Amino acid sequence: MEGHTHPHHQYHQQQQPQQQQISGGTTTVGVGVEGVGDRFPQWSVQETKEFLAIRAELDRTFMETKRNKLLWEVISSKMRDLGFLRSAEQCKCKWKNLVTRYKGCETVEAESMRQQFPFYNEMQAIFTARMQRMLWAETEAGPGTSTKKTKSQCPTTTMSTDDEDEDDSDGDNTTKATKKRAKKAKICGTSHNITTTSISSINAVKEMLERFMKQQMEMEVEWREAYEAREEERRRAENEWRQRMEALENERLVFERRWREREEQRRLREDARADKRDALINALLNKLQRDT
């Protein structure tokens, strides 16, 4: 029995150094085959959901970054904070496997086929959000550029471009590029319904915004008309008040002129009476002087 190792024990002896390499983040992971990058321990449902939640948060950054090796390191760090020891390469391989399974469900219409993939809803949410961002970007860029973007960037064809950017520079560029084009052409056809639905929802939002802006313009016109009517009423009342004030001022001037005229006549009469009185007194004084 010595020298003979049971196959089961031999298998575990071979897996122990592989586990050490995985925990250290130095394992060599295959591409596109589940189980090669996820050796031991296997991914649990909860761990995968946590991974997808983190990946969804960073999806915009993945789409904007050409080289995303550091982003996978960030995901690995976040997973480690949650208590899951996964290397960046393991996370990257897991994502590719999930995308591959998601694509397989996309090409099959049967609902039972999608139920076999428990993370379909999470993947669908990630790519729907990505598609919405692309459509909004096309809307903001204008109609001239939306056609080119629609042809060159189908929403579901960008599923794995954040991973494939680094893989394209390693080798077999021609073969990989051909496969990618075939996958993109196939997936673009299956995502037509989703794109149509999103475009219709965006059109509905545009119509709602147009109605809102039209109502705002009508309200502004009504407000301006009411304001102009109030201003016209104020100007008319102010003109009437000025006319009344001018009439009162004219009446005051006439009254004052008449008063002055009466005062002048009274003064003249008093002066005349004073002159007569003085003349009479002088005459009496002269007479008295002659008599004496």
Disulfide bonds with the S-S distance in Angstrom:
none
